[in-house]
Amino acid sequence: MALLSETDRQIVREHLAGVQQQVTLLLFTQTIGAPETAALARQVLEEVASLNELISVEEVNFVLERDRAAQYGVENIPAIVLLSNGEDTRMRFLGAPAGYEFSSLIEAVTLAGTTDSRLSPDSRSLIAANVTAPLDIQVFVTPT
Amino acid sequence: MARESVQIRASCIEAIEFMELSRKFRVTGVPKTIVNQSTEILGALPEDEFVRSVLGLPDADSSPPPS
């Protein structure tokens, strides 16, 4: 059973209309002993991918592909890494993106689908002038 | 912000699913943003304020906060 109604699918499809590059949703999970949310994460991602030809889902086994997990700095699962034309966008989701997090996921997919950060000119200037070392931003959210 | 700079990585973390992380950063309300495992930003801020807070800059309209 689909998570999204047909009306919702159409709305999300319209939101994703701006995607112009290949977006890969890398889902890090495991086959045995995976948390329940991993299955939900997979379902959400597959449903999003079904709405746009440029979006695909690739499942990576966290236990068997340790090198790849380390490459993307993944230490917990389920984890979603967004790639744009195969390159790391440095955007991550930890946990199944349900509820309010779903709209953040769609926003992130749209961002991954173009080269535009959609930030204001002021924000861009501030970042260009002040970011001289790695910045790790972790935003804690809940579905409701 | 991650899209704007290769130095920036942004993670959206489901607080209830990752209790150990939530506990580590004393997340009692969301959204809560942690920058480089130390700076804390509570709540949802407008873009300009958020970017300045993440970058450790004072607000555009106010004088620097007392240290």
N, CA and C atoms of all chains as a GROMACS GRO file, in nm:
protein
  633
    1MET      N    1   0.085  -0.119   0.000
    1MET     CA    2   0.000   0.000   0.000
    1MET      C    3   0.089   0.124   0.000
    2ALA      N    4   0.058   0.218  -0.087
    2ALA     CA    5   0.138   0.339  -0.098
    2ALA      C    6   0.119   0.426   0.027
    3LEU      N    7   0.226   0.496   0.063
    3LEU     CA    8   0.218   0.584   0.179
    3LEU      C    9   0.145   0.712   0.145
    4LEU      N   10   0.163   0.756   0.019
    4LEU     CA   11   0.104   0.882  -0.022
    4LEU      C   12  -0.023   0.857  -0.103
    5SER      N   13  -0.123   0.944  -0.083
    5SER     CA   14  -0.244   0.936  -0.164
    5SER      C   15  -0.210   0.988  -0.304
    6GLU      N   16  -0.297   0.963  -0.399
    6GLU     CA   17  -0.270   1.008  -0.536
    6GLU      C   18  -0.259   1.160  -0.542
    7THR      N   19  -0.340   1.228  -0.462
    7THR     CA   20  -0.333   1.374  -0.458
    7THR      C   21  -0.197   1.419  -0.404
    8ASP      N   22  -0.152   1.355  -0.296
    8ASP     CA   23  -0.023   1.388  -0.238
    8ASP      C   24   0.089   1.360  -0.337
    9ARG      N   25   0.077   1.249  -0.408
    9ARG     CA   26   0.181   1.213  -0.506
    9ARG      C   27   0.193   1.323  -0.610
   10GLN      N   28   0.080   1.376  -0.652
   10GLN     CA   29   0.082   1.481  -0.754
   10GLN      C   30   0.147   1.608  -0.699
   11ILE      N   31   0.115   1.641  -0.576
   11ILE     CA   32   0.174   1.760  -0.512
   11ILE      C   33   0.326   1.744  -0.501
   12VAL      N   34   0.369   1.629  -0.455
   12VAL     CA   35   0.513   1.607  -0.440
   12VAL      C   36   0.580   1.607  -0.578
   13ARG      N   37   0.511   1.547  -0.675
   13ARG     CA   38   0.567   1.544  -0.811
   13ARG      C   39   0.590   1.686  -0.861
   14GLU      N   40   0.498   1.775  -0.831
   14GLU     CA   41   0.513   1.915  -0.873
   14GLU      C   42   0.629   1.982  -0.802
   15HIS      N   43   0.644   1.951  -0.670
   15HIS     CA   44   0.757   2.006  -0.595
   15HIS      C   45   0.889   1.961  -0.654
   16LEU      N   46   0.890   1.839  -0.705
   16LEU     CA   47   1.014   1.781  -0.758
   16LEU      C   48   1.037   1.816  -0.905
   17ALA      N   49   0.948   1.896  -0.962
   17ALA     CA   50   0.960   1.927  -1.104
   17ALA      C   51   1.091   1.999  -1.136
   18GLY      N   52   1.149   2.068  -1.039
   18GLY     CA   53   1.272   2.143  -1.062
   18GLY      C   54   1.398   2.059  -1.064
   19VAL      N   55   1.386   1.930  -1.040
   19VAL     CA   56   1.503   1.843  -1.038
   19VAL      C   57   1.558   1.827  -1.179
   20GLN      N   58   1.687   1.864  -1.197
   20GLN     CA   59   1.745   1.857  -1.331
   20GLN      C   60   1.865   1.765  -1.338
   21GLN      N   61   1.912   1.720  -1.222
   21GLN     CA   62   2.031   1.634  -1.221
   21GLN      C   63   1.993   1.501  -1.158
   22GLN      N   64   2.077   1.402  -1.181
   22GLN     CA   65   2.055   1.270  -1.121
   22GLN      C   66   2.067   1.279  -0.970
   23VAL      N   67   1.963   1.240  -0.902
   23VAL     CA   68   1.968   1.239  -0.756
   23VAL      C   69   1.964   1.094  -0.710
   24THR      N   70   2.064   1.054  -0.636
   24THR     CA   71   2.066   0.919  -0.581
   24THR      C   72   2.044   0.928  -0.431
   25LEU      N   73   1.947   0.850  -0.386
   25LEU     CA   74   1.920   0.844  -0.243
   25LEU      C   75   1.987   0.717  -0.191
   26LEU      N   76   2.101   0.734  -0.126
   26LEU     CA   77   2.173   0.618  -0.074
   26LEU      C   78   2.116   0.584   0.063
   27LEU      N   79   2.058   0.468   0.074
   27LEU     CA   80   2.001   0.427   0.202
   27LEU      C   81   2.091   0.324   0.268
   28PHE      N   82   2.151   0.362   0.380
   28PHE     CA   83   2.237   0.270   0.454
   28PHE      C   84   2.149   0.196   0.553
   29THR      N   85   2.149   0.063   0.542
   29THR     CA   86   2.068  -0.017   0.633
   29THR      C   87   2.136  -0.153   0.648
   30GLN      N   88   2.068  -0.248   0.711
   30GLN     CA   89   2.124  -0.382   0.720
   30GLN      C   90   2.010  -0.481   0.706
   31THR      N   91   2.043  -0.604   0.663
   31THR     CA   92   1.937  -0.701   0.635
   31THR      C   93   1.891  -0.772   0.762
   32ILE      N   94   1.985  -0.800   0.851
   32ILE     CA   95   1.948  -0.871   0.974
   32ILE      C   96   1.962  -0.777   1.092
   33GLY      N   97   1.859  -0.769   1.174
   33GLY     CA   98   1.870  -0.685   1.293
   33GLY      C   99   1.852  -0.537   1.264
   34ALA      N  100   1.792  -0.504   1.151
   34ALA     CA  101   1.771  -0.362   1.120
   34ALA      C  102   1.658  -0.308   1.207
   35PRO      N  103   1.670  -0.180   1.245
   35PRO     CA  104   1.558  -0.122   1.321
   35PRO      C  105   1.434  -0.116   1.232
   36GLU      N  106   1.316  -0.116   1.293
   36GLU     CA  107   1.191  -0.115   1.216
   36GLU      C  108   1.182   0.004   1.123
   37THR      N  109   1.243   0.113   1.164
   37THR     CA  110   1.233   0.234   1.084
   37THR      C  111   1.305   0.221   0.951
   38ALA      N  112   1.394   0.124   0.939
   38ALA     CA  113   1.469   0.107   0.814
   38ALA      C  114   1.373   0.070   0.701
   39ALA      N  115   1.275  -0.016   0.731
   39ALA     CA  116   1.179  -0.056   0.627
   39ALA      C  117   1.094   0.063   0.586
   40LEU      N  118   1.057   0.145   0.683
   40LEU     CA  119   0.978   0.265   0.654
   40LEU      C  120   1.060   0.361   0.570
   41ALA      N  121   1.186   0.377   0.604
   41ALA     CA  122   1.274   0.466   0.528
   41ALA      C  123   1.280   0.422   0.383
   42ARG      N  124   1.296   0.290   0.364
   42ARG     CA  125   1.305   0.237   0.228
   42ARG      C  126   1.176   0.268   0.151
   43GLN      N  127   1.063   0.248   0.216
   43GLN     CA  128   0.935   0.269   0.151
   43GLN      C  129   0.916   0.416   0.112
   44VAL      N  130   0.952   0.505   0.204
   44VAL     CA  131   0.939   0.649   0.175
   44VAL      C  132   1.026   0.686   0.056
   45LEU      N  133   1.150   0.640   0.057
   45LEU     CA  134   1.243   0.676  -0.050
   45LEU      C  135   1.198   0.621  -0.184
   46GLU      N  136   1.152   0.497  -0.183
   46GLU     CA  137   1.108   0.438  -0.310
   46GLU      C  138   0.987   0.510  -0.365
   47GLU      N  139   0.902   0.556  -0.276
   47GLU     CA  140   0.785   0.627  -0.323
   47GLU      C  141   0.825   0.762  -0.383
   48VAL      N  142   0.920   0.830  -0.321
   48VAL     CA  143   0.968   0.958  -0.374
   48VAL      C  144   1.034   0.935  -0.509
   49ALA      N  145   1.117   0.832  -0.518
   49ALA     CA  146   1.189   0.803  -0.643
   49ALA      C  147   1.092   0.771  -0.756
   50SER      N  148   0.977   0.714  -0.722
   50SER     CA  149   0.881   0.675  -0.826
   50SER      C  150   0.816   0.797  -0.891
   51LEU      N  151   0.835   0.915  -0.830
   51LEU     CA  152   0.769   1.034  -0.882
   51LEU      C  153   0.852   1.114  -0.982
   52ASN      N  154   0.979   1.074  -0.999
   52ASN     CA  155   1.065   1.149  -1.091
   52ASN      C  156   1.173   1.057  -1.144
   53GLU      N  157   1.186   1.055  -1.277
   53GLU     CA  158   1.281   0.965  -1.342
   53GLU      C  159   1.425   0.988  -1.303
   54LEU      N  160   1.456   1.109  -1.258
   54LEU     CA  161   1.595   1.141  -1.225
   54LEU      C  162   1.633   1.098  -1.083
   55ILE      N  163   1.535   1.053  -1.009
   55ILE     CA  164   1.561   1.016  -0.869
   55ILE      C  165   1.564   0.864  -0.856
   56SER      N  166   1.670   0.814  -0.792
   56SER     CA  167   1.678   0.669  -0.771
   56SER      C  168   1.722   0.639  -0.629
   57VAL      N  169   1.693   0.517  -0.587
   57VAL     CA  170   1.729   0.473  -0.453
   57VAL      C  171   1.833   0.363  -0.465
   58GLU      N  172   1.937   0.372  -0.382
   58GLU     CA  173   2.036   0.264  -0.380
   58GLU      C  174   2.055   0.222  -0.236
   59GLU      N  175   2.033   0.095  -0.211
   59GLU     CA  176   2.047   0.047  -0.075
   59GLU      C  177   2.189  -0.002  -0.052
   60VAL      N  178   2.248   0.040   0.058
   60VAL     CA  179   2.385  -0.001   0.090
   60VAL      C  180   2.382  -0.074   0.223
   61ASN      N  181   2.440  -0.193   0.224
   61ASN     CA  182   2.443  -0.271   0.347
   61ASN      C  183   2.551  -0.217   0.441
   62PHE      N  184   2.504  -0.160   0.550
   62PHE     CA  185   2.593  -0.094   0.647
   62PHE      C  186   2.696  -0.190   0.705
   63VAL      N  187   2.657  -0.316   0.721
   63VAL     CA  188   2.748  -0.415   0.782
   63VAL      C  189   2.850  -0.466   0.680
   64LEU      N  190   2.803  -0.495   0.558
   64LEU     CA  191   2.891  -0.553   0.457
   64LEU      C  192   2.977  -0.450   0.385
   65GLU      N  193   2.927  -0.326   0.378
   65GLU     CA  194   3.004  -0.224   0.304
   65GLU      C  195   3.052  -0.116   0.400
   66ARG      N  196   3.135  -0.158   0.492
   66ARG     CA  197   3.187  -0.067   0.594
   66ARG      C  198   3.265   0.049   0.533
   67ASP      N  199   3.340   0.020   0.425
   67ASP     CA  200   3.423   0.124   0.362
   67ASP      C  201   3.336   0.236   0.308
   68ARG      N  202   3.226   0.194   0.246
   68ARG     CA  203   3.138   0.297   0.189
   68ARG      C  204   3.071   0.378   0.298
   69ALA      N  205   3.037   0.311   0.407
   69ALA     CA  206   2.976   0.381   0.519
   69ALA      C  207   3.076   0.483   0.574
   70ALA      N  208   3.202   0.442   0.585
   70ALA     CA  209   3.304   0.531   0.637
   70ALA      C  210   3.327   0.647   0.540
   71GLN      N  211   3.322   0.616   0.412
   71GLN     CA  212   3.342   0.719   0.310
   71GLN      C  213   3.243   0.834   0.326
   72TYR      N  214   3.120   0.799   0.361
   72TYR     CA  215   3.019   0.902   0.377
   72TYR      C  216   2.997   0.941   0.523
   73GLY      N  217   3.081   0.890   0.611
   73GLY     CA  218   3.068   0.927   0.752
   73GLY      C  219   2.942   0.875   0.819
   74VAL      N  220   2.894   0.759   0.771
   74VAL     CA  221   2.772   0.702   0.827
   74VAL      C  222   2.808   0.609   0.942
   75GLU      N  223   2.754   0.640   1.061
   75GLU     CA  224   2.782   0.556   1.178
   75GLU      C  225   2.656   0.496   1.237
   76ASN      N  226   2.541   0.548   1.196
   76ASN     CA  227   2.414   0.498   1.249
   76ASN      C  228   2.319   0.472   1.134
   77ILE      N  229   2.228   0.379   1.154
   77ILE     CA  230   2.130   0.353   1.049
   77ILE      C  231   1.988   0.355   1.106
   78PRO      N  232   1.886   0.376   1.024
   78PRO     CA  233   1.897   0.403   0.881
   78PRO      C  234   1.951   0.544   0.854
   79ALA      N  235   2.037   0.555   0.754
   79ALA     CA  236   2.093   0.684   0.717
   79ALA      C  237   2.074   0.704   0.568
   80ILE      N  238   2.038   0.824   0.530
   80ILE     CA  239   2.018   0.856   0.389
   80ILE      C  240   2.120   0.961   0.349
   81VAL      N  241   2.195   0.929   0.243
   81VAL     CA  242   2.294   1.023   0.190
   81VAL      C  243   2.245   1.065   0.053
   82LEU      N  244   2.240   1.195   0.026
   82LEU     CA  245   2.192   1.241  -0.104
   82LEU      C  246   2.310   1.271  -0.196
   83LEU      N  247   2.307   1.208  -0.314
   83LEU     CA  248   2.410   1.233  -0.414
   83LEU      C  249   2.349   1.309  -0.530
   84SER      N  250   2.429   1.399  -0.588
   84SER     CA  251   2.386   1.472  -0.705
   84SER      C  252   2.483   1.438  -0.818
   85ASN      N  253   2.433   1.374  -0.924
   85ASN     CA  254   2.522   1.324  -1.031
   85ASN      C  255   2.637   1.244  -0.972
   86GLY      N  256   2.606   1.162  -0.872
   86GLY     CA  257   2.707   1.075  -0.812
   86GLY      C  258   2.794   1.139  -0.706
   87GLU      N  259   2.782   1.271  -0.692
   87GLU     CA  260   2.867   1.339  -0.593
   87GLU      C  261   2.794   1.363  -0.463
   88ASP      N  262   2.868   1.355  -0.353
   88ASP     CA  263   2.812   1.376  -0.221
   88ASP      C  264   2.767   1.522  -0.207
   89THR      N  265   2.639   1.541  -0.172
   89THR     CA  266   2.590   1.677  -0.151
   89THR      C  267   2.613   1.723  -0.007
   90ARG      N  268   2.660   1.627   0.075
   90ARG     CA  269   2.684   1.651   0.217
   90ARG      C  270   2.554   1.675   0.294
   91MET      N  271   2.445   1.627   0.239
   91MET     CA  272   2.318   1.633   0.310
   91MET      C  273   2.285   1.492   0.358
   92ARG      N  274   2.242   1.483   0.483
   92ARG     CA  275   2.215   1.354   0.542
   92ARG      C  276   2.082   1.354   0.617
   93PHE      N  277   2.018   1.236   0.621
   93PHE     CA  278   1.902   1.218   0.707
   93PHE      C  279   1.928   1.093   0.790
   94LEU      N  280   1.915   1.108   0.920
   94LEU     CA  281   1.928   0.991   1.006
   94LEU      C  282   1.789   0.956   1.059
   95GLY      N  283   1.745   0.836   1.028
   95GLY     CA  284   1.612   0.794   1.070
   95GLY      C  285   1.516   0.803   0.952
   96ALA      N  286   1.402   0.737   0.964
   96ALA     CA  287   1.304   0.738   0.856
   96ALA      C  288   1.244   0.877   0.843
   97PRO      N  289   1.245   0.935   0.724
   97PRO     CA  290   1.194   1.072   0.705
   97PRO      C  291   1.042   1.076   0.693
   98ALA      N  292   0.975   1.060   0.806
   98ALA     CA  293   0.828   1.060   0.807
   98ALA      C  294   0.778   1.191   0.866
   99GLY      N  295   0.651   1.215   0.855
   99GLY     CA  296   0.592   1.335   0.915
   99GLY      C  297   0.653   1.462   0.859
  100TYR      N  298   0.684   1.555   0.946
  100TYR     CA  299   0.740   1.684   0.902
  100TYR      C  300   0.873   1.667   0.833
  101GLU      N  301   0.946   1.563   0.869
  101GLU     CA  302   1.077   1.540   0.808
  101GLU      C  303   1.063   1.510   0.660
  102PHE      N  304   0.946   1.462   0.620
  102PHE     CA  305   0.924   1.428   0.479
  102PHE      C  306   0.938   1.552   0.393
  103SER      N  307   0.882   1.664   0.438
  103SER     CA  308   0.892   1.786   0.356
  103SER      C  309   1.038   1.834   0.351
  104SER      N  310   1.113   1.809   0.457
  104SER     CA  311   1.256   1.843   0.455
  104SER      C  312   1.327   1.757   0.353
  105LEU      N  313   1.286   1.631   0.344
  105LEU     CA  314   1.347   1.540   0.247
  105LEU      C  315   1.320   1.590   0.106
  106ILE      N  316   1.197   1.629   0.078
  106ILE     CA  317   1.162   1.676  -0.056
  106ILE      C  318   1.243   1.802  -0.089
  107GLU      N  319   1.257   1.888   0.008
  107GLU     CA  320   1.339   2.009  -0.009
  107GLU      C  321   1.483   1.970  -0.041
  108ALA      N  322   1.535   1.874   0.034
  108ALA     CA  323   1.674   1.830   0.013
  108ALA      C  324   1.691   1.766  -0.125
  109VAL      N  325   1.592   1.688  -0.167
  109VAL     CA  326   1.600   1.625  -0.299
  109VAL      C  327   1.601   1.733  -0.408
  110THR      N  328   1.518   1.834  -0.389
  110THR     CA  329   1.514   1.944  -0.487
  110THR      C  330   1.649   2.015  -0.491
  111LEU      N  331   1.707   2.037  -0.374
  111LEU     CA  332   1.840   2.101  -0.368
  111LEU      C  333   1.944   2.014  -0.436
  112ALA      N  334   1.935   1.883  -0.416
  112ALA     CA  335   2.031   1.792  -0.478
  112ALA      C  336   2.011   1.786  -0.629
  113GLY      N  337   1.889   1.820  -0.672
  113GLY     CA  338   1.856   1.810  -0.813
  113GLY      C  339   1.900   1.929  -0.897
  114THR      N  340   1.952   2.031  -0.830
  114THR     CA  341   2.004   2.147  -0.903
  114THR      C  342   2.135   2.188  -0.838
  115THR      N  343   2.193   2.294  -0.887
  115THR     CA  344   2.318   2.341  -0.825
  115THR      C  345   2.290   2.464  -0.740
  116ASP      N  346   2.166   2.501  -0.728
  116ASP     CA  347   2.128   2.623  -0.657
  116ASP      C  348   2.097   2.593  -0.510
  117SER      N  349   2.164   2.663  -0.420
  117SER     CA  350   2.142   2.639  -0.278
  117SER      C  351   2.014   2.704  -0.229
  118ARG      N  352   1.960   2.795  -0.308
  118ARG     CA  353   1.837   2.869  -0.278
  118ARG      C  354   1.850   2.957  -0.154
  119LEU      N  355   1.971   2.992  -0.121
  119LEU     CA  356   1.992   3.084  -0.009
  119LEU      C  357   1.991   3.227  -0.063
  120SER      N  358   1.964   3.322   0.027
  120SER     CA  359   1.963   3.463  -0.013
  120SER      C  360   2.106   3.506  -0.047
  121PRO      N  361   2.119   3.613  -0.125
  121PRO     CA  362   2.254   3.664  -0.156
  121PRO      C  363   2.333   3.697  -0.031
  122ASP      N  364   2.265   3.750   0.072
  122ASP     CA  365   2.333   3.781   0.199
  122ASP      C  366   2.390   3.655   0.261
  123SER      N  367   2.310   3.552   0.266
  123SER     CA  368   2.355   3.425   0.325
  123SER      C  369   2.476   3.373   0.251
  124ARG      N  370   2.470   3.380   0.119
  124ARG     CA  371   2.582   3.328   0.039
  124ARG      C  372   2.710   3.406   0.069
  125SER      N  373   2.696   3.539   0.081
  125SER     CA  374   2.814   3.622   0.111
  125SER      C  375   2.872   3.587   0.246
  126LEU      N  376   2.781   3.570   0.345
  126LEU     CA  377   2.827   3.538   0.480
  126LEU      C  378   2.903   3.407   0.481
  127ILE      N  379   2.850   3.310   0.408
  127ILE     CA  380   2.915   3.179   0.405
  127ILE      C  381   3.051   3.190   0.336
  128ALA      N  382   3.054   3.260   0.223
  128ALA     CA  383   3.179   3.273   0.148
  128ALA      C  384   3.286   3.341   0.232
  129ALA      N  385   3.243   3.438   0.313
  129ALA     CA  386   3.339   3.517   0.391
  129ALA      C  387   3.380   3.450   0.522
  130ASN      N  388   3.294   3.364   0.576
  130ASN     CA  389   3.320   3.316   0.712
  130ASN      C  390   3.348   3.167   0.728
  131VAL      N  391   3.327   3.089   0.622
  131VAL     CA  392   3.351   2.946   0.638
  131VAL      C  393   3.493   2.912   0.594
  132THR      N  394   3.578   2.886   0.691
  132THR     CA  395   3.718   2.858   0.659
  132THR      C  396   3.759   2.718   0.705
  133ALA      N  397   3.671   2.654   0.779
  133ALA     CA  398   3.700   2.519   0.830
  133ALA      C  399   3.571   2.437   0.819
  134PRO      N  400   3.580   2.305   0.827
  134PRO     CA  401   3.460   2.223   0.817
  134PRO      C  402   3.354   2.259   0.921
  135LEU      N  403   3.230   2.261   0.875
  135LEU     CA  404   3.118   2.290   0.963
  135LEU      C  405   3.024   2.171   0.959
  136ASP      N  406   2.999   2.112   1.075
  136ASP     CA  407   2.907   2.000   1.081
  136ASP      C  408   2.780   2.046   1.149
  137ILE      N  409   2.670   2.050   1.075
  137ILE     CA  410   2.543   2.098   1.129
  137ILE      C  411   2.451   1.979   1.151
  138GLN      N  412   2.407   1.961   1.275
  138GLN     CA  413   2.314   1.852   1.305
  138GLN      C  414   2.184   1.912   1.356
  139VAL      N  415   2.076   1.885   1.286
  139VAL     CA  416   1.947   1.938   1.326
  139VAL      C  417   1.861   1.823   1.378
  140PHE      N  418   1.822   1.832   1.506
  140PHE     CA  419   1.739   1.729   1.565
  140PHE      C  420   1.593   1.767   1.544
  141VAL      N  421   1.516   1.671   1.493
  141VAL     CA  422   1.375   1.695   1.465
  141VAL      C  423   1.292   1.576   1.513
  142THR      N  424   1.160   1.593   1.507
  142THR     CA  425   1.070   1.480   1.532
  142THR      C  426   0.964   1.482   1.423
  143PRO      N  427   0.895   1.369   1.400
  143PRO     CA  428   0.797   1.364   1.290
  143PRO      C  429   0.678   1.456   1.312
  144THR      N  430   0.644   1.485   1.438
  144THR     CA  431   0.525   1.567   1.461
  144THR      C  432   0.560   1.691   1.542
  145MET      N  433   2.263   2.512   0.340
  145MET     CA  434   2.397   2.567   0.356
  145MET      C  435   2.502   2.468   0.304
  146ALA      N  436   2.470   2.338   0.318
  146ALA     CA  437   2.563   2.237   0.268
  146ALA      C  438   2.580   2.249   0.117
  147ARG      N  439   2.473   2.292   0.052
  147ARG     CA  440   2.475   2.302  -0.094
  147ARG      C  441   2.561   2.421  -0.139
  148GLU      N  442   2.579   2.515  -0.049
  148GLU     CA  443   2.651   2.638  -0.083
  148GLU      C  444   2.801   2.625  -0.060
  149SER      N  445   2.843   2.537   0.030
  149SER     CA  446   2.986   2.526   0.060
  149SER      C  447   3.028   2.381   0.080
  150VAL      N  448   3.141   2.344   0.019
  150VAL     CA  449   3.189   2.206   0.033
  150VAL      C  450   3.240   2.178   0.174
  151GLN      N  451   3.255   2.284   0.254
  151GLN     CA  452   3.303   2.263   0.391
  151GLN      C  453   3.190   2.228   0.486
  152ILE      N  454   3.066   2.242   0.437
  152ILE     CA  455   2.952   2.226   0.527
  152ILE      C  456   2.880   2.094   0.503
  153ARG      N  457   2.856   2.023   0.614
  153ARG     CA  458   2.776   1.902   0.607
  153ARG      C  459   2.653   1.923   0.695
  154ALA      N  460   2.538   1.883   0.646
  154ALA     CA  461   2.414   1.904   0.720
  154ALA      C  462   2.340   1.773   0.738
  155SER      N  463   2.306   1.740   0.863
  155SER     CA  464   2.233   1.617   0.890
  155SER      C  465   2.104   1.647   0.963
  156CYS      N  466   1.997   1.583   0.920
  156CYS     CA  467   1.867   1.597   0.986
  156CYS      C  468   1.847   1.467   1.064
  157ILE      N  469   1.839   1.478   1.195
  157ILE     CA  470   1.839   1.358   1.280
  157ILE      C  471   1.707   1.342   1.354
  158GLU      N  472   1.646   1.228   1.339
  158GLU     CA  473   1.521   1.200   1.407
  158GLU      C  474   1.554   1.173   1.555
  159ALA      N  475   1.509   1.265   1.641
  159ALA     CA  476   1.553   1.264   1.782
  159ALA      C  477   1.511   1.141   1.861
  160ILE      N  478   1.391   1.091   1.834
  160ILE     CA  479   1.341   0.979   1.914
  160ILE      C  480   1.408   0.848   1.873
  161GLU      N  481   1.438   0.838   1.744
  161GLU     CA  482   1.502   0.717   1.695
  161GLU      C  483   1.647   0.706   1.741
  162PHE      N  484   1.710   0.820   1.762
  162PHE     CA  485   1.851   0.820   1.800
  162PHE      C  486   1.867   0.880   1.939
  163MET      N  487   1.814   0.807   2.037
  163MET     CA  488   1.811   0.857   2.175
  163MET      C  489   1.950   0.887   2.228
  164GLU      N  490   2.048   0.804   2.193
  164GLU     CA  491   2.184   0.825   2.248
  164GLU      C  492   2.238   0.959   2.202
  165LEU      N  493   2.215   0.991   2.074
  165LEU     CA  494   2.261   1.120   2.022
  165LEU      C  495   2.184   1.234   2.085
  166SER      N  496   2.053   1.215   2.100
  166SER     CA  497   1.970   1.318   2.162
  166SER      C  498   2.014   1.344   2.305
  167ARG      N  499   2.047   1.236   2.373
  167ARG     CA  500   2.089   1.249   2.512
  167ARG      C  501   2.225   1.319   2.519
  168LYS      N  502   2.312   1.279   2.428
  168LYS     CA  503   2.448   1.336   2.426
  168LYS      C  504   2.443   1.488   2.413
  169PHE      N  505   2.351   1.536   2.331
  169PHE     CA  506   2.341   1.680   2.310
  169PHE      C  507   2.227   1.743   2.388
  170ARG      N  508   2.173   1.668   2.482
  170ARG     CA  509   2.067   1.718   2.570
  170ARG      C  510   1.953   1.780   2.490
  171VAL      N  511   1.904   1.702   2.395
  171VAL     CA  512   1.793   1.751   2.314
  171VAL      C  513   1.663   1.724   2.389
  172THR      N  514   1.599   1.831   2.436
  172THR     CA  515   1.472   1.814   2.506
  172THR      C  516   1.358   1.874   2.427
  173GLY      N  517   1.390   1.955   2.327
  173GLY     CA  518   1.287   2.012   2.242
  173GLY      C  519   1.344   2.023   2.101
  174VAL      N  520   1.255   2.018   2.003
  174VAL     CA  521   1.301   2.029   1.864
  174VAL      C  522   1.229   2.145   1.795
  175PRO      N  523   1.288   2.202   1.690
  175PRO     CA  524   1.420   2.162   1.641
  175PRO      C  525   1.534   2.215   1.727
  176LYS      N  526   1.639   2.138   1.737
  176LYS     CA  527   1.760   2.184   1.806
  176LYS      C  528   1.876   2.158   1.712
  177THR      N  529   1.957   2.261   1.690
  177THR     CA  530   2.069   2.250   1.596
  177THR      C  531   2.200   2.252   1.672
  178ILE      N  532   2.288   2.158   1.641
  178ILE     CA  533   2.420   2.153   1.703
  178ILE      C  534   2.523   2.175   1.593
  179VAL      N  535   2.613   2.271   1.614
  179VAL     CA  536   2.716   2.300   1.516
  179VAL      C  537   2.851   2.254   1.568
  180ASN      N  538   2.918   2.171   1.487
  180ASN     CA  539   3.050   2.118   1.526
  180ASN      C  540   3.051   2.061   1.667
  181GLN      N  541   2.949   1.986   1.698
  181GLN     CA  542   2.935   1.916   1.826
  181GLN      C  543   2.935   2.009   1.946
  182SER      N  544   2.928   2.141   1.926
  182SER     CA  545   2.933   2.230   2.044
  182SER      C  546   2.826   2.340   2.045
  183THR      N  547   2.829   2.432   1.951
  183THR     CA  548   2.732   2.542   1.952
  183THR      C  549   2.589   2.490   1.940
  184GLU      N  550   2.499   2.543   2.025
  184GLU     CA  551   2.361   2.499   2.022
  184GLU      C  552   2.269   2.611   1.977
  185ILE      N  553   2.175   2.577   1.888
  185ILE     CA  554   2.076   2.675   1.843
  185ILE      C  555   1.939   2.614   1.867
  186LEU      N  556   1.859   2.682   1.947
  186LEU     CA  557   1.728   2.627   1.980
  186LEU      C  558   1.621   2.687   1.890
  187GLY      N  559   1.532   2.600   1.842
  187GLY     CA  560   1.416   2.646   1.767
  187GLY      C  561   1.444   2.669   1.620
  188ALA      N  562   1.337   2.712   1.552
  188ALA     CA  563   1.346   2.739   1.409
  188ALA      C  564   1.365   2.889   1.390
  189LEU      N  565   1.474   2.925   1.325
  189LEU     CA  566   1.504   3.068   1.305
  189LEU      C  567   1.485   3.106   1.160
  190PRO      N  568   1.458   3.235   1.135
  190PRO     CA  569   1.454   3.280   0.995
  190PRO      C  570   1.594   3.263   0.934
  191GLU      N  571   1.598   3.253   0.803
  191GLU     CA  572   1.724   3.219   0.735
  191GLU      C  573   1.843   3.303   0.779
  192ASP      N  574   1.826   3.435   0.779
  192ASP     CA  575   1.941   3.522   0.810
  192ASP      C  576   1.995   3.496   0.951
  193GLU      N  577   1.904   3.484   1.047
  193GLU     CA  578   1.945   3.459   1.186
  193GLU      C  579   2.012   3.323   1.198
  194PHE      N  580   1.954   3.225   1.128
  194PHE     CA  581   2.007   3.089   1.138
  194PHE      C  582   2.148   3.084   1.082
  195VAL      N  583   2.166   3.139   0.963
  195VAL     CA  584   2.298   3.136   0.900
  195VAL      C  585   2.400   3.206   0.990
  196ARG      N  586   2.362   3.322   1.044
  196ARG     CA  587   2.455   3.396   1.132
  196ARG      C  588   2.486   3.315   1.257
  197SER      N  589   2.385   3.251   1.314
  197SER     CA  590   2.407   3.171   1.435
  197SER      C  591   2.500   3.054   1.407
  198VAL      N  592   2.476   2.986   1.295
  198VAL     CA  593   2.562   2.872   1.260
  198VAL      C  594   2.706   2.919   1.240
  199LEU      N  595   2.722   3.036   1.179
  199LEU     CA  596   2.856   3.087   1.152
  199LEU      C  597   2.918   3.156   1.273
  200GLY      N  598   2.839   3.167   1.382
  200GLY     CA  599   2.891   3.230   1.504
  200GLY      C  600   2.905   3.380   1.491
  201LEU      N  601   2.818   3.439   1.411
  201LEU     CA  602   2.822   3.583   1.390
  201LEU      C  603   2.710   3.651   1.469
  202PRO      N  604   2.730   3.777   1.508
  202PRO     CA  605   2.622   3.849   1.575
  202PRO      C  606   2.510   3.879   1.476
  203ASP      N  607   2.390   3.909   1.528
  203ASP     CA  608   2.279   3.947   1.441
  203ASP      C  609   2.312   4.073   1.364
  204ALA      N  610   2.251   4.090   1.250
  204ALA     CA  611   2.279   4.204   1.165
  204ALA      C  612   2.244   4.336   1.232
  205ASP      N  613   2.132   4.334   1.310
  205ASP     CA  614   2.084   4.460   1.365
  205ASP      C  615   2.129   4.488   1.506
  206SER      N  616   2.199   4.395   1.567
  206SER     CA  617   2.233   4.419   1.708
  206SER      C  618   2.384   4.423   1.727
  207SER      N  619   2.424   4.474   1.841
  207SER     CA  620   2.568   4.474   1.873
  207SER      C  621   2.606   4.334   1.917
  208PRO      N  622   2.735   4.301   1.916
  208PRO     CA  623   2.778   4.166   1.954
  208PRO      C  624   2.730   4.131   2.093
  209PRO      N  625   2.694   4.005   2.119
  209PRO     CA  626   2.645   3.966   2.252
  209PRO      C  627   2.756   3.978   2.354
  210PRO      N  628   2.722   4.004   2.480
  210PRO     CA  629   2.826   4.015   2.583
  210PRO      C  630   2.896   3.881   2.598
  211SER      N  631   3.027   3.882   2.619
  211SER     CA  632   3.100   3.754   2.627
  211SER      C  633   3.112   3.707   2.770
   0.00000   0.00000   0.00000
